[in-house]
Structures are given as structure tokens and as C-alpha cells.
Amino acid sequence: MSLSSALSRIAAACSCAVLLSAALTGCGPASGTASGGASSSEQSAATPSGPIPVVAAENTWGSIAESIGGDEVKVTSIVDSSDTDMTSFAPTADQKAQIADAQIVIVDGAGYDTWASDQTTRDQTVINAASTVGATDGDNPFLWMSSDTRRGVADAVADALMKAAPDSSDIFQKNLDEWKAAEDELDTKIDDLKSKHKDAHYLATAPAAYYLLAEAGMTDDTPDDWSKSMTKGQTPDEDQVTAMTKAVTTGSARLLLNDTQRPTSATDTVLAAAGTVQGMQVLALTETMSPAQNSLHKWLSQYVDDVSDALDAAQKAANASASASASGSAPGSTSASAGDGSDSASASASN
């Protein structure tokens, strides 16, 4: 599924409109161009004597800058942990200074990290991931899960680096080509998941993996109002909890993705309900990478593997349940973690 379809689905959940740009060139403002006070000629003339200082609000975007910049850049990622609660995160004074002192700043946009974009200046080149695809505040902000956005940011990063250090343009182009080859491999793996698990359905405590799973042809059965609240960083109300619990316990989906970086009392209730459903697979996921997972492509590739394993386990549990119905026994729900190499099919039963 294209990013256009994916954004349309989230727009319905969030009651907001999304404009997608057909071109993925440039970055910064909604027009898709890079922001910054200096002209291209001025930026080219100011070739740095050392590594180009780059700050990314999240390590998911920092990984792209490191891949394309190589030894020519010094990348600092402000959020470099998969344990951070992004709904309440605020940068320290030192982190604000790091953002302000960078030559190139990469932010996610779409309202996800205004704490970073608020620290930028007109003298910097600011790459706004959301702007490369026309996403705006209120849209699903987990844009590193989108192939279109990843490619748009990669092109924008390469362009910014070439302007900052034109003598190293060949290096940046070579690294970009290698990055795109790895992206193509990830796309192939996503297509394989789509072929293996056609028309698969799932539920999610937060739409962190929505874009990736939409590209894999999977359908999100999560109630719209629940997704809307979680996208905004709000705790779902009683009616939304009731609707989500009903979807978990009576719906056809047997895969529940739990965003561990957005814990709430509401998600605790839903997870408890999932533990009572025979064959329900609960797969833990994170929004950002842990420091040990320094490659965006490897991290997302592991996501795909973990989802595929969980769907395999769900199908196996369904088959076992049908076979065991005569004897009165059936498998319970299982839990695993996405992106860490866990095999969800071999996770221990939780009930």
C-alpha cells in the first residue's frame, strides 16, 4: 500500500486532512524545500574544516544521516533510547544547545517533536521529514515507518551535505546509492510479508507501525477514536477503552501490537483483556531504536520478521484450537518483542 493510502487511513482516524506531495525532493517547509538563512552559494562557500555537525531529534533519522554522511559527519541524536516516553519528553538545556549549534537539523515534524524544531534558527538547514511527504500536525507522526518518507529524508540529507561540503559530494552520492540499495532490500522483505500473509488483520495500542504494515497489505482493526487519542498522546477515555477491549476480545484479529513507549492505564486494561483471548499474539514494539540498534534498515527488517513470526504463531494457534476443541483445551495468548530478534512463535503462553 502507498503512503498516500496509509495517510488517508490515519486521517480518518484523526479527523484531519492530509496533503501528499507527489515529489519527494527537498525538505523543510510544507513546500518540501530545505529551510535555512544562507543561500546555496553561501552554504557552499562555508565548507567546514571538520566533520559536519548534524543533530537529529530521533535516532531513527540520525541513522540515515550517519549512513549517508559517513566519516564526514558527526551525528547527535537527541532521543537515542527505546525507553523514552515521547508523550512527555522535553530536552535538557544541553540538548537544546546541541540543536542550536548544529549545521544541519533533522526533525520528524507532524507535531511529534516540536521541542526540537522550536530550537532551530534561520541559519541552519532544517530537514523536516513530514514536509517531504506533505504530512501535517495531527497526522500519524511515525514517519520512519514509511518508505516514501525515508527515501525523501535520505535525498534531503544527501542534498544538504553536498551543499555543506561539495568536495565530498562523490562520497555522499556513493553512500546514498548504498543506502537506497538497502532500502530496496527492505521493500522486498515487506512485499514477501504481504504475499505470505495476505489480508492479515491486527490491532495496535498506538499506530507506531501503521505505515510499514499498510505497505505489507495488513489491515488495522483498531477503533478510530482509540487511535486518535493515542496519536495525540492522550489516554483513551472509558468509551474508547470499552470499544478497544471489545475489538480485542470479539474481533477476528489475533495480533495485538503494544507500543511500550506509550504506557497508560488504558493500555494495561487492553493487554489484560488480550491475555484472556485464545491464540491472541501480543507483540511489543518501540517507536524509536535502542542505542544497540544503530541501523534503521536492520531494525525495520527485524520488525517485519517479528510480525511474520507472530502471524505464523497466530495461525498455528488457530489450527491447534480447532483440533483441540473436542478435548476442551486450547492455546492461550503469547507475548514477544518486535525489533529485538525475539521469535514470537516460541514465546511462552501468558495464561
Backbone torsions as a table, in degrees:
resi	resn	phi	psi	omega
1	MET	NA	137.3	-179.5
2	SER	-72.5	164.9	177.8
3	LEU	-64.8	-30.1	178.7
4	SER	-60.0	-44.5	178.6
5	SER	-67.1	-38.2	-179.3
6	ALA	-63.9	-44.9	179.9
7	LEU	-67.1	-33.6	177.8
8	SER	-63.2	-39.7	-179.8
9	ARG	-64.3	-43.3	179.9
10	ILE	-71.2	-33.3	178.8
11	ALA	-60.4	-37.1	177.8
12	ALA	-65.5	-39.4	-179.7
13	ALA	-68.3	-35.6	-174.4
14	CYS	-99.0	0.5	-178.9
15	SER	54.7	42.3	179.5
16	CYS	-135.1	154.9	-177.1
17	ALA	-94.2	147.7	-179.8
18	VAL	-127.9	132.8	174.1
19	LEU	-109.5	122.3	-179.9
20	LEU	-103.3	134.4	175.6
21	SER	-85.7	137.4	178.8
22	ALA	-74.4	-23.4	178.9
23	ALA	-100.2	141.9	-178.5
24	LEU	-110.9	27.9	179.0
25	THR	-94.7	145.7	175.5
26	GLY	86.5	-178.2	-177.4
27	CYS	-164.2	177.7	175.5
28	GLY	99.4	-119.4	-176.5
29	PRO	-66.3	176.5	-175.7
30	ALA	-60.6	-21.4	178.3
31	SER	-69.4	-14.4	179.1
32	GLY	91.7	11.9	179.5
33	THR	-102.1	157.3	179.8
34	ALA	-72.7	142.3	177.4
35	SER	-98.8	152.9	179.5
36	GLY	161.4	151.1	-174.4
37	GLY	-80.4	-26.6	-175.8
38	ALA	-87.1	146.2	176.7
39	SER	-74.4	170.5	-179.8
40	SER	-60.8	-41.2	-178.8
41	SER	-66.5	-38.4	178.8
42	GLU	-66.5	-40.7	179.1
43	GLN	-64.6	-40.1	-178.8
44	SER	-66.4	-36.7	-178.1
45	ALA	-69.5	-27.8	-176.7
46	ALA	-90.3	52.5	-179.8
47	THR	-65.7	124.5	-176.2
48	PRO	-70.2	151.6	180.0
49	SER	-85.5	-17.6	179.7
50	GLY	-128.6	-167.9	177.6
51	PRO	-55.1	141.6	-179.4
52	ILE	-73.8	123.9	179.4
53	PRO	-75.5	118.4	-179.9
54	VAL	-122.6	132.6	174.8
55	VAL	-119.8	129.2	175.1
56	ALA	-111.4	137.7	179.3
57	ALA	-63.0	-37.7	-179.9
58	GLU	-126.9	149.3	-178.2
59	ASN	-67.9	-18.1	175.6
60	THR	-62.3	-41.7	176.6
61	TRP	-80.2	-33.4	177.1
62	GLY	-59.9	-34.5	178.7
63	SER	-60.0	-39.6	178.9
64	ILE	-65.0	-44.0	179.8
65	ALA	-62.1	-40.0	178.9
66	GLU	-66.2	-39.8	-179.0
67	SER	-65.3	-41.5	-176.0
68	ILE	-84.3	-36.4	-177.6
69	GLY	-80.3	-32.2	-179.2
70	GLY	58.8	-135.8	-178.5
71	ASP	-73.9	-8.6	-177.0
72	GLU	-84.1	-4.1	-177.5
73	VAL	-129.6	156.6	169.5
74	LYS	-120.8	108.6	-173.7
75	VAL	-101.9	130.4	173.8
76	THR	-118.0	125.0	176.3
77	SER	-104.6	122.0	-176.7
78	ILE	-66.3	-51.4	175.7
79	VAL	-95.4	107.0	-175.4
80	ASP	-127.0	37.8	-178.1
81	SER	-146.7	145.8	176.3
82	SER	-92.4	8.5	178.4
83	ASP	-103.0	-2.9	-175.4
84	THR	-75.7	130.8	173.3
85	ASP	-82.2	102.2	-173.7
86	MET	-70.8	-15.3	179.4
87	THR	-74.6	-18.5	-178.7
88	SER	-126.6	7.0	-176.6
89	PHE	-66.2	139.6	173.8
90	ALA	-140.7	135.1	-177.8
91	PRO	-72.1	151.5	175.2
92	THR	-78.4	172.4	178.1
93	ALA	-61.3	-39.7	179.3
94	ASP	-65.4	-40.0	179.2
95	GLN	-67.2	-37.5	175.8
96	LYS	-61.8	-40.5	179.1
97	ALA	-65.7	-38.1	178.2
98	GLN	-61.5	-41.9	179.0
99	ILE	-64.3	-46.5	-176.8
100	ALA	-65.1	-29.7	-176.5
101	ASP	-88.5	-8.2	-176.8
102	ALA	-73.7	151.6	174.9
103	GLN	-83.2	-37.2	178.3
104	ILE	-126.3	132.3	179.1
105	VAL	-123.1	133.4	177.6
106	ILE	-115.3	121.8	177.4
107	VAL	-121.2	158.9	179.1
108	ASP	-78.4	-44.7	-177.6
109	GLY	83.4	-162.2	179.8
110	ALA	56.5	27.9	177.8
111	GLY	80.2	3.1	-174.8
112	TYR	-78.0	-37.1	-174.0
113	ASP	-140.1	53.1	177.0
114	THR	-60.4	-25.2	177.1
115	TRP	-60.5	-23.7	178.0
116	ALA	-89.4	-50.0	-178.2
117	SER	-62.9	-27.2	178.4
118	ASP	-67.3	-18.5	-177.1
119	GLN	-95.5	-5.1	-176.8
120	THR	-80.2	161.4	-179.6
121	THR	-125.5	168.5	-179.0
122	ARG	-69.6	-18.0	-178.6
123	ASP	-83.2	-5.0	-178.8
124	GLN	-101.2	158.1	168.7
125	THR	-91.6	116.7	-177.3
126	VAL	-110.7	120.9	178.0
127	ILE	-102.7	114.6	-179.1
128	ASN	-104.1	110.2	-175.4
129	ALA	-57.8	-43.4	-178.5
130	ALA	-60.2	-37.2	-177.4
131	SER	-67.7	-24.4	180.0
132	THR	-67.7	-19.7	179.7
133	VAL	-123.8	8.1	177.0
134	GLY	79.3	15.9	177.2
135	ALA	-78.0	149.4	-177.1
136	THR	-130.2	173.7	179.3
137	ASP	-54.3	133.7	-179.1
138	GLY	100.8	-18.8	176.5
139	ASP	-78.1	166.0	175.6
140	ASN	-56.8	118.6	-173.6
141	PRO	-91.5	0.7	-175.4
142	PHE	-84.5	62.8	-166.4
143	LEU	-77.1	-16.2	175.7
144	TRP	-69.4	-10.8	175.4
145	MET	-83.2	-4.1	-178.0
146	SER	-103.4	126.2	178.8
147	SER	-62.2	-42.0	179.3
148	ASP	-58.2	-44.4	-178.0
149	THR	-71.3	-42.1	177.8
150	ARG	-56.3	-45.3	-179.7
151	ARG	-66.5	-39.1	178.6
152	GLY	-63.0	-42.9	178.9
153	VAL	-67.4	-41.3	-180.0
154	ALA	-59.9	-44.1	178.1
155	ASP	-63.1	-41.4	-179.0
156	ALA	-66.3	-40.5	178.5
157	VAL	-63.6	-46.2	179.6
158	ALA	-60.1	-42.9	179.7
159	ASP	-62.9	-44.2	179.9
160	ALA	-64.4	-40.1	-179.8
161	LEU	-68.7	-38.5	179.0
162	MET	-64.6	-35.0	177.1
163	LYS	-72.6	-35.2	-179.5
164	ALA	-74.8	-35.1	-178.1
165	ALA	-139.7	74.6	-175.9
166	PRO	-59.0	-28.6	179.6
167	ASP	-66.3	-18.2	-179.6
168	SER	-104.2	15.3	-175.7
169	SER	-58.0	-39.1	-179.4
170	ASP	-63.3	-36.9	178.4
171	ILE	-64.8	-46.1	-178.9
172	PHE	-63.7	-39.4	-179.7
173	GLN	-66.2	-42.4	178.5
174	LYS	-61.5	-44.8	179.5
175	ASN	-65.0	-37.2	178.2
176	LEU	-64.4	-43.1	179.1
177	ASP	-60.7	-42.2	178.5
178	GLU	-65.8	-38.7	178.2
179	TRP	-62.8	-43.1	-179.3
180	LYS	-66.8	-31.9	176.4
181	ALA	-64.6	-39.9	177.3
182	ALA	-68.0	-35.4	177.0
183	GLU	-65.0	-39.7	177.4
184	ASP	-61.6	-39.7	178.3
185	GLU	-63.7	-39.7	177.5
186	LEU	-64.8	-42.0	178.0
187	ASP	-58.8	-39.3	179.0
188	THR	-64.3	-41.2	179.2
189	LYS	-65.2	-38.5	178.2
190	ILE	-65.4	-40.2	177.2
191	ASP	-63.4	-36.7	178.2
192	ASP	-64.8	-39.9	176.8
193	LEU	-62.5	-40.4	179.1
194	LYS	-62.3	-40.4	-179.8
195	SER	-71.6	-38.0	-176.3
196	LYS	-73.2	-37.1	-177.0
197	HIS	-124.0	70.4	-178.4
198	LYS	-64.7	136.6	175.2
199	ASP	58.0	32.6	178.0
200	ALA	-70.7	145.0	178.7
201	HIS	-116.6	151.1	178.9
202	TYR	-151.0	169.0	173.8
203	LEU	-124.1	158.2	-178.8
204	ALA	-148.0	136.9	177.2
205	THR	-70.0	-23.9	173.2
206	ALA	-150.7	148.3	-174.1
207	PRO	-81.0	42.3	-176.0
208	ALA	-63.6	-36.9	-176.6
209	ALA	-104.0	15.6	-172.4
210	TYR	-57.4	-49.4	-176.0
211	TYR	-60.8	-44.9	-179.0
212	LEU	-62.3	-45.1	-177.5
213	LEU	-72.7	-29.3	174.8
214	ALA	-65.6	-39.5	176.4
215	GLU	-64.1	-26.5	177.8
216	ALA	-86.7	6.0	176.8
217	GLY	78.5	14.6	-178.3
218	MET	-88.3	151.4	-177.1
219	THR	-107.7	128.4	178.7
220	ASP	-89.3	113.9	-179.4
221	ASP	-92.9	8.7	-179.6
222	THR	-64.9	132.6	177.5
223	PRO	-54.5	138.6	-174.7
224	ASP	-59.3	-42.8	-177.4
225	ASP	-64.8	-35.6	177.0
226	TRP	-63.9	-49.1	-179.8
227	SER	-59.9	-38.4	179.7
228	LYS	-61.3	-45.6	-179.6
229	SER	-65.4	-45.1	-177.7
230	MET	-68.0	-34.6	177.1
231	THR	-63.0	-35.6	179.4
232	LYS	-82.4	-3.4	-178.6
233	GLY	79.4	22.2	180.0
234	GLN	-101.7	155.4	174.6
235	THR	-83.4	124.4	179.3
236	PRO	-55.6	144.0	-179.8
237	ASP	-81.6	-178.6	-174.2
238	GLU	-60.3	-42.2	-179.4
239	ASP	-65.3	-38.9	179.8
240	GLN	-68.8	-36.6	176.6
241	VAL	-64.6	-42.1	179.0
242	THR	-61.4	-44.1	-179.3
243	ALA	-66.2	-40.2	-179.6
244	MET	-69.4	-41.9	178.6
245	THR	-61.8	-39.7	177.9
246	LYS	-63.6	-41.2	179.4
247	ALA	-63.1	-36.2	179.9
248	VAL	-71.0	-43.7	-172.2
249	THR	-87.3	-24.8	-176.5
250	THR	-120.3	-9.4	-179.6
251	GLY	-78.0	176.4	-177.7
252	SER	-89.1	-17.2	-178.7
253	ALA	-68.3	137.8	179.0
254	ARG	-122.5	24.7	174.9
255	LEU	-133.9	122.2	177.8
256	LEU	-117.5	119.9	176.7
257	LEU	-94.1	125.6	-178.0
258	ASN	-112.0	114.3	177.6
259	ASP	-77.1	104.9	-175.1
260	THR	-74.2	-9.2	178.0
261	GLN	-91.2	2.4	177.4
262	ARG	-130.6	59.0	-178.8
263	PRO	-73.7	134.9	175.5
264	THR	-143.9	167.1	175.0
265	SER	-63.1	-31.6	179.5
266	ALA	-66.4	-43.5	178.8
267	THR	-67.2	-32.5	176.1
268	ASP	-60.4	-41.0	179.2
269	THR	-64.3	-42.5	-179.4
270	VAL	-66.8	-41.2	179.1
271	LEU	-64.8	-36.6	177.2
272	ALA	-64.5	-39.9	178.2
273	ALA	-65.6	-38.7	180.0
274	ALA	-63.2	-30.7	179.4
275	GLY	-67.1	-13.3	179.6
276	THR	-96.7	-4.9	-174.7
277	VAL	-95.7	121.9	-179.8
278	GLN	-62.4	127.1	176.1
279	GLY	82.7	-3.4	-179.6
280	MET	-69.5	127.3	177.4
281	GLN	-99.0	123.0	178.3
282	VAL	-106.8	116.5	-176.2
283	LEU	-114.3	115.7	179.4
284	ALA	-77.6	137.8	177.4
285	LEU	-137.8	161.6	177.3
286	THR	-121.5	157.3	179.4
287	GLU	-80.4	-40.4	-178.0
288	THR	-117.4	165.5	-176.4
289	MET	-83.8	153.4	169.9
290	SER	-78.0	159.5	179.6
291	PRO	-55.6	-29.6	-179.0
292	ALA	-71.7	-22.3	-178.4
293	GLN	-100.3	79.4	-172.0
294	ASN	-91.7	8.7	177.7
295	SER	-120.6	117.0	-179.5
296	LEU	-60.3	-41.3	-178.8
297	HIS	-66.3	-41.9	178.7
298	LYS	-65.3	-40.1	-180.0
299	TRP	-62.8	-47.9	-179.2
300	LEU	-69.6	-33.3	176.6
301	SER	-62.4	-39.8	177.5
302	GLN	-66.3	-36.7	174.9
303	TYR	-54.9	-49.1	-178.5
304	VAL	-60.5	-44.1	179.0
305	ASP	-61.2	-43.5	-177.5
306	ASP	-66.9	-39.5	177.5
307	VAL	-65.3	-42.3	178.9
308	SER	-61.8	-43.2	178.4
309	ASP	-62.8	-40.4	-179.4
310	ALA	-66.0	-39.3	177.7
311	LEU	-67.8	-36.6	175.0
312	ASP	-61.0	-44.7	-179.1
313	ALA	-65.1	-38.0	178.9
314	ALA	-63.5	-41.9	179.2
315	GLN	-67.3	-39.5	179.0
316	LYS	-64.0	-40.7	179.2
317	ALA	-65.9	-38.7	178.5
318	ALA	-63.8	-41.8	178.5
319	ASN	-65.6	-41.4	180.0
320	ALA	-66.5	-36.3	179.8
321	SER	-64.7	-41.3	178.9
322	ALA	-64.5	-39.5	-178.6
323	SER	-72.1	-32.1	-175.0
324	ALA	-91.3	-4.0	-174.8
325	SER	-59.6	-33.7	-178.8
326	ALA	-66.9	-32.3	-178.7
327	SER	-92.5	-3.7	177.1
328	GLY	82.4	12.1	178.1
329	SER	-115.2	152.0	179.5
330	ALA	-158.4	150.5	-179.9
331	PRO	-70.4	154.3	178.8
332	GLY	-99.4	-166.2	179.9
333	SER	-79.9	157.4	177.7
334	THR	-128.7	159.7	-179.9
335	SER	-129.9	146.5	176.1
336	ALA	-155.0	175.6	178.8
337	SER	-117.8	133.5	178.1
338	ALA	-84.9	146.2	173.8
339	GLY	82.3	3.8	-179.4
340	ASP	-119.7	9.4	177.9
341	GLY	87.9	4.9	-179.9
342	SER	-70.5	145.4	175.9
343	ASP	-98.8	105.9	-175.8
344	SER	-65.1	-26.3	-178.6
345	ALA	-68.6	-22.2	-179.0
346	SER	-105.4	11.1	180.0
347	ALA	-67.4	152.1	-178.8
348	SER	-75.4	149.0	178.5
349	ALA	-67.3	140.2	-178.0
350	SER	-97.9	-0.2	175.4
351	ASN	-147.9	NA	NA
